[in-house]
Amino acid sequence: MPSLLNPVIGLLMLRGIVTETEQLTARMRRVRIEDDSLAGLDVRPGQQVRVLVGSGLARRTYSLWRYDPSGAVELCVLDHAGAGPGAAWGRGVAVGEQVRLGRPEGSFTLRPDATHHVFFGEETASVAFGAMLAALPEEARISGCVETETPADRLPLRHSDRLDWLTRGATSLPDAVRRLTPEPGGVAYVAGEARTVQTVRQLLVRELGWNRRSVLTKPFWAPGRRGLE
Ligand SMILES: Cc1cc2nc3c(=O)[nH]c(=O)nc-3n(C[C@H](O)[C@H](O)[C@H](O)COP(=O)(O)OP(=O)(O)OC[C@H]3O[C@@H](n4cnc5c(N)ncnc54)[C@H](O)[C@@H]3O)c2cc1C
C-alpha cells in the first residue's frame, strides 16, 4: 500500500488481527478478527463491513457472521470460481495478519418485529442470513430457501431446519419461491446474485402480492462485475 495513504486510511478504518480461521464449508472460510477498537460497535444482524484485501488497494464487502461486543468480528468468505482479490484474500489470510476494515453498515438487516421472516438467497447471502437467524427466537415464524453449489456448501445456520436447501441446477431459486408461495404480511430478505435477486423480488411483488417495502433486497455480486458494495 502506498505509504502516503497509510495515515488517512488509519483514521478512516478500523484494524484488527486475524486470530482464527476455519474451513466452515467446502468453499467458505470463517475469519475471526480481533482488536480493542472493535469493541462496543453498533451492529445490527445482517450488516456488513468493507475490508481492504490483497495488496490493500481493493475493497470488498463482507457480512458479519458473528459480532462479539468485547472486540471481535467474524466473516465468512466464499472461494468462488471467478477468483477475484476478495476470494484470494479469504483463501489465503492467516492467523496473525493485520486487517483493515470499515465500520459495520447497511440497512439489509433483520426486522425483529415482523410477523414472519422469509429468506431467499445463495451461499454469500447465507452469511447475512446466519446472523439474522441467530437473533431470532425459537417461536419466530421462519421460511425460505437457500441455494448452494453442492450440499457441502451449506453453512450451519440456526433454524436451518425451517429452510429449504437447493442444489444449483436441480431447480432454481425463482422456482423455489413459486413452490413455497410465502404469504404476504411478513418481511422477505433477498440477497446474492444480482439478477436472481431482482427476479425473486418481482415474483414476490407481482405474482404473490407482497408489498414492495416488505421485500428487502441486496445484490451481493453480479457476473462480470467487480466488488459490489
Ligand atoms: C452487502 C454485501 C455483503 C456481502 N457478503 C459476503 C459474504 O458474507 N461472503 C462472501 O463471500 N461474499 C460476500 N459479498 C460479496 C463480496 O463482497 C465479493 O463480491 C466477493 O467476495 C467477490 O469478490 P472477488 O474480489 O473475489 O471477485 P470480484 O473481483 O468482485 O469479481 C470477479 C468475478 O467473479 C465472479 N464472482 C464474484 N462473486 C461470485 C460468487 N459468489 N459466485 C460466483 N462467481 C462470483 C463474477 O463474475 C465477478 O465478475 C458481499 C457483497 C455485498 C455487497
PDBQT file of the ligand as one rigid body, heavy atoms in Angstrom, charges set to zero:
ROOT
HETATM    1  C1  LIG A 301     -23.563  -6.263   1.247  1.00  0.00    +0.000 C 
HETATM    2  C2  LIG A 301     -22.655  -7.368   0.751  1.00  0.00    +0.000 A 
HETATM    3  C3  LIG A 301     -22.360  -8.432   1.586  1.00  0.00    +0.000 A 
HETATM    4  C4  LIG A 301     -21.538  -9.463   1.131  1.00  0.00    +0.000 A 
HETATM    5  N1  LIG A 301     -21.273 -10.506   1.969  1.00  0.00    +0.000 NA
HETATM    6  C5  LIG A 301     -20.467 -11.515   1.559  1.00  0.00    +0.000 A 
HETATM    7  C6  LIG A 301     -20.133 -12.589   2.440  1.00  0.00    +0.000 A 
HETATM    8  O1  LIG A 301     -20.542 -12.603   3.608  1.00  0.00    +0.000 OA
HETATM    9  N2  LIG A 301     -19.313 -13.570   1.960  1.00  0.00    +0.000 N 
HETATM   10  C7  LIG A 301     -18.827 -13.557   0.657  1.00  0.00    +0.000 A 
HETATM   11  O2  LIG A 301     -18.102 -14.490   0.282  1.00  0.00    +0.000 OA
HETATM   12  N3  LIG A 301     -19.124 -12.561  -0.182  1.00  0.00    +0.000 NA
HETATM   13  C8  LIG A 301     -19.915 -11.529   0.238  1.00  0.00    +0.000 A 
HETATM   14  N4  LIG A 301     -20.183 -10.492  -0.603  1.00  0.00    +0.000 N 
HETATM   15  C9  LIG A 301     -19.528 -10.490  -1.938  1.00  0.00    +0.000 C 
HETATM   16  C10 LIG A 301     -18.100  -9.918  -1.792  1.00  0.00    +0.000 C 
HETATM   17  O3  LIG A 301     -18.162  -8.549  -1.490  1.00  0.00    +0.000 OA
HETATM   18  C11 LIG A 301     -17.289 -10.028  -3.063  1.00  0.00    +0.000 C 
HETATM   19  O4  LIG A 301     -18.023  -9.519  -4.120  1.00  0.00    +0.000 OA
HETATM   20  C12 LIG A 301     -16.886 -11.434  -3.380  1.00  0.00    +0.000 C 
HETATM   21  O5  LIG A 301     -16.031 -11.932  -2.361  1.00  0.00    +0.000 OA
HETATM   22  C13 LIG A 301     -16.163 -11.492  -4.719  1.00  0.00    +0.000 C 
HETATM   23  O6  LIG A 301     -15.042 -10.677  -4.661  1.00  0.00    +0.000 OA
HETATM   24  P1  LIG A 301     -13.754 -11.036  -5.531  1.00  0.00    +0.000 P 
HETATM   25  O7  LIG A 301     -12.764  -9.949  -5.346  1.00  0.00    +0.000 OA
HETATM   26  O8  LIG A 301     -13.339 -12.441  -5.249  1.00  0.00    +0.000 OA
HETATM   27  O9  LIG A 301     -14.317 -11.031  -7.004  1.00  0.00    +0.000 OA
HETATM   28  P2  LIG A 301     -14.590  -9.722  -7.935  1.00  0.00    +0.000 P 
HETATM   29  O10 LIG A 301     -13.301  -9.131  -8.397  1.00  0.00    +0.000 OA
HETATM   30  O11 LIG A 301     -15.517  -8.802  -7.191  1.00  0.00    +0.000 OA
HETATM   31  O12 LIG A 301     -15.360 -10.415  -9.110  1.00  0.00    +0.000 OA
HETATM   32  C14 LIG A 301     -14.719 -11.172 -10.115  1.00  0.00    +0.000 C 
HETATM   33  C15 LIG A 301     -15.752 -12.042 -10.824  1.00  0.00    +0.000 C 
HETATM   34  O13 LIG A 301     -16.001 -13.191 -10.035  1.00  0.00    +0.000 OA
HETATM   35  C16 LIG A 301     -17.354 -13.620 -10.211  1.00  0.00    +0.000 C 
HETATM   36  N5  LIG A 301     -17.975 -13.779  -8.873  1.00  0.00    +0.000 N 
HETATM   37  C17 LIG A 301     -17.956 -12.887  -7.860  1.00  0.00    +0.000 A 
HETATM   38  N6  LIG A 301     -18.621 -13.395  -6.785  1.00  0.00    +0.000 NA
HETATM   39  C18 LIG A 301     -19.050 -14.623  -7.150  1.00  0.00    +0.000 A 
HETATM   40  C19 LIG A 301     -19.799 -15.646  -6.488  1.00  0.00    +0.000 A 
HETATM   41  N7  LIG A 301     -20.243 -15.518  -5.232  1.00  0.00    +0.000 N 
HETATM   42  N8  LIG A 301     -20.063 -16.789  -7.168  1.00  0.00    +0.000 NA
HETATM   43  C20 LIG A 301     -19.629 -16.955  -8.447  1.00  0.00    +0.000 A 
HETATM   44  N9  LIG A 301     -18.923 -16.022  -9.131  1.00  0.00    +0.000 NA
HETATM   45  C21 LIG A 301     -18.640 -14.876  -8.479  1.00  0.00    +0.000 A 
HETATM   46  C22 LIG A 301     -18.031 -12.541 -11.056  1.00  0.00    +0.000 C 
HETATM   47  O14 LIG A 301     -18.159 -12.990 -12.377  1.00  0.00    +0.000 OA
HETATM   48  C23 LIG A 301     -17.096 -11.366 -10.978  1.00  0.00    +0.000 C 
HETATM   49  O15 LIG A 301     -17.127 -10.576 -12.127  1.00  0.00    +0.000 OA
HETATM   50  C24 LIG A 301     -20.999  -9.433  -0.179  1.00  0.00    +0.000 A 
HETATM   51  C25 LIG A 301     -21.288  -8.337  -1.011  1.00  0.00    +0.000 A 
HETATM   52  C26 LIG A 301     -22.107  -7.312  -0.570  1.00  0.00    +0.000 A 
HETATM   53  C27 LIG A 301     -22.410  -6.163  -1.480  1.00  0.00    +0.000 C 
ENDROOT
TORSDOF 0
